[in-house]
Amino acid sequence: MSLKERVVIVTGAGSGIGRGTAELLASEGAKIVIAEINQTGGMDTLEAIVSAGGTAKFIQTNVADEQSVRLMVEAAVACYGSIYGLVNNAGIELEAELSSMTVADWDRILSVNLRSVFLCSRAAIPHMRREGRGSIINIASVHANFGFERYSAYDASKGGIVAVTRTIALENGPYQIRANAICPGYIDTAMWASWLGAQPDPEKTERETRQWHPLRRRGTPLDIARAVRFLLSDEAEWITGISLVVDGGMSARFFGS
Ligand SMILES: NC(=O)c1ccc[n+]([C@@H]2O[C@H](COP(=O)([O-])OP(=O)(O)OC[C@H]3O[C@@H](n4cnc5c(N)ncnc54)[C@H](O)[C@@H]3O)[C@@H](O)[C@H]2O)c1
């Protein structure tokens, strides 16, 4: 499953799933581009990778911004010469009812979560086509497959990611570029912790969410990183256009049961 010497951009790699993914891929010899808006998070990931003997470059990036993404991809190519992989992971969430949501909030969630996939893929694909190979992994969510009250913008952004993944796969298959989405369930990260902290009884919710999973635990960034590693690699060379649910079996349960 060698990713040795392959250049992989990981967006939102300053925390959580993105950091776990960047560290795992770097440990396999991939050259990582940490495309992250948060300077401290990006530098921390860079330091972790380099001190473990890996290769990485931190490029401060706002994935929702066209110019910032263009400059990031240009800098990545200038530094490493090519791009093999793109992990569109950066994302934010918002809990708000649709009936009272502002246009600014809706646009912010859709821009960071979905427009970013368009911008980063559009910028990276010409370099992948030049190489005649590439693999794009888009981090969606189980929110792409189910409705969650007070998450309309997030749900729409994640459903959009799964849809656009299929189109990217169709348009780029002839160039040997694959595109797949991953739908994580509940993963212990800063995003999860902030959701949990906002619940009326966090300890009770923490216990309940473990029980929702047949495997009786929530996921870790490594659980998702391993799925990213597989889909990025040549082991998955005939897999494109799919969305892979990685959720400890949570989606197998009918919630009324
Ligand atoms: N944690 C979960 O339970 C869970 C479940 C399903 C899907 N996801 C998805 O996984 C992805 C990663 O989530 P996480 O839980 O690791 O969250 P996290 O908050 O720990 O990390 C998200 C990272 O994205 C960065 N980021 C935010 N806006 C950005 C921007 N405009 N440009 C560049 N970077 C930006 C943040 O600074 C942060 O480092 C997200 O897309 C999220 O929707 C998470």
Ligand as a Chemical Component Dictionary entry (heavy atoms), coordinates in Angstrom:
data_LIG
# 
_chem_comp.id                   LIG 
_chem_comp.type                 NON-POLYMER 
_chem_comp.pdbx_formal_charge   0 
_chem_comp.three_letter_code    LIG 
# 
loop_
_chem_comp_atom.comp_id 
_chem_comp_atom.atom_id 
_chem_comp_atom.alt_atom_id 
_chem_comp_atom.type_symbol 
_chem_comp_atom.charge 
_chem_comp_atom.model_Cartn_x 
_chem_comp_atom.model_Cartn_y 
_chem_comp_atom.model_Cartn_z 
_chem_comp_atom.pdbx_ordinal 
LIG N1  N1  N 0  -15.603 14.810 14.230 1  
LIG C1  C1  C 0  -16.645 14.183 13.711 2  
LIG O1  O1  O 0  -17.436 13.546 14.424 3  
LIG C2  C2  C 0  -16.899 14.233 12.219 4  
LIG C3  C3  C 0  -17.870 13.369 11.707 5  
LIG C4  C4  C 0  -18.140 13.365 10.342 6  
LIG C5  C5  C 0  -17.422 14.229 9.500  7  
LIG N2  N2  N 1  -16.482 15.065 10.032 8  
LIG C6  C6  C 0  -15.781 15.938 9.082  9  
LIG O2  O2  O 0  -14.397 15.698 9.178  10 
LIG C7  C7  C 0  -13.675 16.891 8.828  11 
LIG C8  C8  C 0  -12.667 17.198 9.915  12 
LIG O3  O3  O 0  -13.369 17.411 11.125 13 
LIG P1  P1  P 0  -12.701 17.307 12.573 14 
LIG O4  O4  O 0  -13.691 16.660 13.445 15 
LIG O5  O5  O -1 -11.331 16.790 12.464 16 
LIG O6  O6  O 0  -12.716 18.870 12.942 17 
LIG P2  P2  P 0  -11.622 19.802 13.641 18 
LIG O7  O7  O 0  -12.379 21.035 14.011 19 
LIG O8  O8  O 0  -10.854 19.067 14.665 20 
LIG O9  O9  O 0  -10.629 20.128 12.410 21 
LIG C9  C9  C 0  -11.038 20.899 11.310 22 
LIG C10 C10 C 0  -9.823  21.650 10.785 23 
LIG O10 O10 O 0  -10.226 22.406 9.624  24 
LIG C11 C11 C 0  -9.623  23.683 9.715  25 
LIG N3  N3  N 0  -10.374 24.671 8.936  26 
LIG C12 C12 C 0  -11.577 25.207 9.241  27 
LIG N4  N4  N 0  -11.911 26.120 8.312  28 
LIG C13 C13 C 0  -10.906 26.149 7.408  29 
LIG C14 C14 C 0  -10.663 26.915 6.234  30 
LIG N5  N5  N 0  -11.539 27.837 5.803  31 
LIG N6  N6  N 0  -9.520  26.694 5.534  32 
LIG C15 C15 C 0  -8.621  25.764 5.973  33 
LIG N7  N7  N 0  -8.788  25.037 7.083  34 
LIG C16 C16 C 0  -9.925  25.228 7.800  35 
LIG C17 C17 C 0  -9.652  24.009 11.201 36 
LIG O11 O11 O 0  -8.760  25.064 11.547 37 
LIG C18 C18 C 0  -9.266  22.662 11.803 38 
LIG O12 O12 O 0  -7.869  22.527 11.907 39 
LIG C19 C19 C 0  -14.731 17.974 8.626  40 
LIG O13 O13 O 0  -15.009 18.116 7.255  41 
LIG C20 C20 C 0  -15.937 17.419 9.365  42 
LIG O14 O14 O 0  -17.139 17.929 8.856  43 
LIG C21 C21 C 0  -16.196 15.086 11.364 44 
# 
loop_
_chem_comp_bond.comp_id 
_chem_comp_bond.atom_id_1 
_chem_comp_bond.atom_id_2 
_chem_comp_bond.value_order 
_chem_comp_bond.pdbx_ordinal 
LIG N1  C1  SING 1  
LIG C1  O1  DOUB 2  
LIG C1  C2  SING 3  
LIG C2  C3  SING 4  
LIG C2  C21 DOUB 5  
LIG C3  C4  DOUB 6  
LIG C4  C5  SING 7  
LIG C5  N2  DOUB 8  
LIG N2  C6  SING 9  
LIG N2  C21 SING 10 
LIG C6  O2  SING 11 
LIG C6  C20 SING 12 
LIG O2  C7  SING 13 
LIG C7  C8  SING 14 
LIG C7  C19 SING 15 
LIG C8  O3  SING 16 
LIG O3  P1  SING 17 
LIG P1  O4  DOUB 18 
LIG P1  O5  SING 19 
LIG P1  O6  SING 20 
LIG O6  P2  SING 21 
LIG P2  O7  DOUB 22 
LIG P2  O8  SING 23 
LIG P2  O9  SING 24 
LIG O9  C9  SING 25 
LIG C9  C10 SING 26 
LIG C10 O10 SING 27 
LIG C10 C18 SING 28 
LIG O10 C11 SING 29 
LIG C11 N3  SING 30 
LIG C11 C17 SING 31 
LIG N3  C12 SING 32 
LIG N3  C16 SING 33 
LIG C12 N4  DOUB 34 
LIG N4  C13 SING 35 
LIG C13 C14 SING 36 
LIG C13 C16 DOUB 37 
LIG C14 N5  SING 38 
LIG C14 N6  DOUB 39 
LIG N6  C15 SING 40 
LIG C15 N7  DOUB 41 
LIG N7  C16 SING 42 
LIG C17 O11 SING 43 
LIG C17 C18 SING 44 
LIG C18 O12 SING 45 
LIG C19 O13 SING 46 
LIG C19 C20 SING 47 
LIG C20 O14 SING 48 
# 
